[in-house]
Amino acid sequence: MDGDRFDLAVVGAGLNGSLLALAAAQAGLDTALIDRQALGALTNAGFDGRTTAIAYTSQRLFAALGVWAELEAKAEPILDIRISDAGHDGKPSPLFLHFDHREAVAAGETAAPMGWIVENRFLRAALLRRLADCRQVELVAPDEVLETRRDDHRAELALKSGRRIGARLVASAEGRFGAMREEAGIGARAWSYEQIAIVLVACHERPHHGVAQEKFLPGGPFAILPMRDGEAGEHRSSIVWTERADLAPRLLALDAPRFQAEFARRFGDHLGRVAPVGPRWWYPLGLVHADRYVETRLVLVGDAAHGIHPIAGQGYNLGVRDIAALVEVLIDGKRLGLDIGASDTLERYAQWRRADNLAMVAATDLLNRLFSNDIKPIRLARDLGLAAVNRVPPLRRFFVRHAMGLVGDLPKLIRGERP
Ligand SMILES: Cc1cc2nc3c(=O)[nH]c(=O)nc-3n(C[C@H](O)[C@H](O)[C@H](O)COP(=O)(O)OP(=O)(O)OC[C@H]3O[C@@H](n4cnc5c(N)ncnc54)[C@H](O)[C@@H]3O)c2cc1C
């Protein structure tokens, strides 16, 4: 084959692809990272208005890869999470569930935040800056994969620019609409939630004290996520406001005063006066979960393998755990002198990740179905359920440790160690 040879070709330089390329290159794999967008465009201020809740264990991985040092000052710790049901008037039910980060502490540990809220543009910029410093990775962008050939011996990518890239293994980090999964004949369970997430930043009178709030409204969850104060010291939260797909366009089209009224009613007055600032973005919500994560010399990571509802703020955290597990099995294979694209190596990754991903796919799907309605008996049952869990400290602790990513067979990077 003519063309450049790499150990790993990562297709897609979103949050998952860039993290995988960085982790793999730092572990010693010659890596190519390909994206159809110019990478500078991915870091433009206000690129998509999004923030991400980085779980405690994902933060340990970022620290191990040297990315966290740049992010720390821009990240807001999540200390508590408060979950409540609310009706059409936006008023929360008196029955609620409150998680405190101190509950997760095991003997000999000190309390740590459950996670951090970070603006996606800062995450992208920090990852790309580390990648630029890393000699074992080549950034190939803007360019696009037009054709992939894979056999038992190698993989070959034909790019739009005419360049050809050879690799032992191709990782599709193309996101939920990636083409490689389908081209490889891997099916998926996929459906639309008929919901749209309206995303914006809100300023409020009083500080949030690191409390993330999730209010379950009839149209879907309304998440208020604590952000760092703005440059003028204004108190800010990131909002992920889920609405029925037929209603969201009408809300988005409202003029500023009427939008403010609809927004403030849902937000509530617990933080004093509140107002949305800056643009509003919107994202259609759906689920996709690949039937298999691996094929001959091909591996799926992040949303290319599983795109879930943002109800629990865990979609990217699953991808981070995929990446930690994948890099560990590849490096183990390399150290033993094995072919990193061999099917038994890839199968180890798939088995490691399947149960964790499936559990989160099922949990987020169930939660969204259970809470995104206003059917009275269901509402009563779920309110009682929230209040019941709230009264049982070991159950609360179990959920907090799950949200922090502390449960299960954790790869080394997730424990903050090098693979
Ligand atoms: C409203 C909302 C809120 C969320 N909040 C959270 C949260 O708080 N916490 C959390 O953990 N997760 C959250 N998520 C989920 C998280 O945003 C996603 O899991 C994550 O961004 C997916 O990243 P990715 O890199 O897999 O895919 P993408 O971001 O889709 O990136 C894919 C990249 O691949 C490139 N590409 C695709 N095909 C090709 C090709 N053939 N050739 C070259 N390039 C290609 C694209 O240009 C793109 O840059 C949220 C999601 C939504 C919608």
Ligand as a Chemical Component Dictionary entry (heavy atoms), coordinates in Angstrom:
data_LIG
# 
_chem_comp.id                   LIG 
_chem_comp.type                 NON-POLYMER 
_chem_comp.pdbx_formal_charge   0 
_chem_comp.three_letter_code    LIG 
# 
loop_
_chem_comp_atom.comp_id 
_chem_comp_atom.atom_id 
_chem_comp_atom.alt_atom_id 
_chem_comp_atom.type_symbol 
_chem_comp_atom.charge 
_chem_comp_atom.model_Cartn_x 
_chem_comp_atom.model_Cartn_y 
_chem_comp_atom.model_Cartn_z 
_chem_comp_atom.pdbx_ordinal 
LIG C1  C1  C 0 -27.520 19.102 25.051 1  
LIG C2  C2  C 0 -26.456 18.102 25.404 2  
LIG C3  C3  C 0 -25.834 18.173 26.661 3  
LIG C4  C4  C 0 -24.858 17.235 27.007 4  
LIG N1  N1  N 0 -24.272 17.298 28.253 5  
LIG C5  C5  C 0 -23.385 16.354 28.622 6  
LIG C6  C6  C 0 -22.800 16.374 29.937 7  
LIG O1  O1  O 0 -23.066 17.254 30.740 8  
LIG N2  N2  N 0 -21.905 15.387 30.274 9  
LIG C7  C7  C 0 -21.586 14.390 29.395 10 
LIG O2  O2  O 0 -20.795 13.495 29.761 11 
LIG N3  N3  N 0 -22.101 14.362 28.135 12 
LIG C8  C8  C 0 -22.982 15.310 27.728 13 
LIG N4  N4  N 0 -23.502 15.300 26.462 14 
LIG C9  C9  C 0 -22.998 14.288 25.496 15 
LIG C10 C10 C 0 -21.704 14.743 24.813 16 
LIG O3  O3  O 0 -21.865 16.072 24.340 17 
LIG C11 C11 C 0 -21.374 13.805 23.648 18 
LIG O4  O4  O 0 -21.297 12.494 24.169 19 
LIG C12 C12 C 0 -20.037 14.158 22.994 20 
LIG O5  O5  O 0 -19.963 15.511 22.633 21 
LIG C13 C13 C 0 -19.841 13.292 21.738 22 
LIG O6  O6  O 0 -18.565 13.566 21.211 23 
LIG P1  P1  P 0 -17.974 12.712 19.980 24 
LIG O7  O7  O 0 -16.568 13.173 19.828 25 
LIG O8  O8  O 0 -18.221 11.250 20.183 26 
LIG O9  O9  O 0 -18.870 13.104 18.708 27 
LIG P2  P2  P 0 -19.024 14.517 17.923 28 
LIG O10 O10 O 0 -18.976 15.667 18.839 29 
LIG O11 O11 O 0 -20.255 14.338 17.086 30 
LIG O12 O12 O 0 -17.742 14.616 16.966 31 
LIG C14 C14 C 0 -17.612 13.852 15.811 32 
LIG C15 C15 C 0 -16.536 14.486 14.920 33 
LIG O13 O13 O 0 -16.261 13.596 13.832 34 
LIG C16 C16 C 0 -16.096 14.341 12.633 35 
LIG N5  N5  N 0 -16.374 13.395 11.522 36 
LIG C17 C17 C 0 -17.470 12.596 11.378 37 
LIG N6  N6  N 0 -17.352 11.826 10.287 38 
LIG C18 C18 C 0 -16.151 12.117 9.705  39 
LIG C19 C19 C 0 -15.465 11.642 8.548  40 
LIG N7  N7  N 0 -15.962 10.692 7.741  41 
LIG N8  N8  N 0 -14.244 12.149 8.249  42 
LIG C20 C20 C 0 -13.705 13.133 9.055  43 
LIG N9  N9  N 0 -14.317 13.624 10.151 44 
LIG C21 C21 C 0 -15.530 13.118 10.487 45 
LIG C22 C22 C 0 -17.073 15.500 12.780 46 
LIG O14 O14 O 0 -16.677 16.612 11.993 47 
LIG C23 C23 C 0 -16.959 15.815 14.289 48 
LIG O15 O15 O 0 -15.972 16.790 14.571 49 
LIG C24 C24 C 0 -24.488 16.209 26.089 50 
LIG C25 C25 C 0 -25.117 16.135 24.828 51 
LIG C26 C26 C 0 -26.091 17.075 24.485 52 
LIG C27 C27 C 0 -26.761 16.979 23.140 53 
# 
loop_
_chem_comp_bond.comp_id 
_chem_comp_bond.atom_id_1 
_chem_comp_bond.atom_id_2 
_chem_comp_bond.value_order 
_chem_comp_bond.pdbx_ordinal 
LIG C1  C2  SING 1  
LIG C2  C3  SING 2  
LIG C2  C26 DOUB 3  
LIG C3  C4  DOUB 4  
LIG C4  N1  SING 5  
LIG C4  C24 SING 6  
LIG N1  C5  DOUB 7  
LIG C5  C6  SING 8  
LIG C5  C8  SING 9  
LIG C6  O1  DOUB 10 
LIG C6  N2  SING 11 
LIG N2  C7  SING 12 
LIG C7  O2  DOUB 13 
LIG C7  N3  SING 14 
LIG N3  C8  DOUB 15 
LIG C8  N4  SING 16 
LIG N4  C9  SING 17 
LIG N4  C24 SING 18 
LIG C9  C10 SING 19 
LIG C10 O3  SING 20 
LIG C10 C11 SING 21 
LIG C11 O4  SING 22 
LIG C11 C12 SING 23 
LIG C12 O5  SING 24 
LIG C12 C13 SING 25 
LIG C13 O6  SING 26 
LIG O6  P1  SING 27 
LIG P1  O7  DOUB 28 
LIG P1  O8  SING 29 
LIG P1  O9  SING 30 
LIG O9  P2  SING 31 
LIG P2  O10 DOUB 32 
LIG P2  O11 SING 33 
LIG P2  O12 SING 34 
LIG O12 C14 SING 35 
LIG C14 C15 SING 36 
LIG C15 O13 SING 37 
LIG C15 C23 SING 38 
LIG O13 C16 SING 39 
LIG C16 N5  SING 40 
LIG C16 C22 SING 41 
LIG N5  C17 SING 42 
LIG N5  C21 SING 43 
LIG C17 N6  DOUB 44 
LIG N6  C18 SING 45 
LIG C18 C19 SING 46 
LIG C18 C21 DOUB 47 
LIG C19 N7  SING 48 
LIG C19 N8  DOUB 49 
LIG N8  C20 SING 50 
LIG C20 N9  DOUB 51 
LIG N9  C21 SING 52 
LIG C22 O14 SING 53 
LIG C22 C23 SING 54 
LIG C23 O15 SING 55 
LIG C24 C25 DOUB 56 
LIG C25 C26 SING 57 
LIG C26 C27 SING 58 
# 
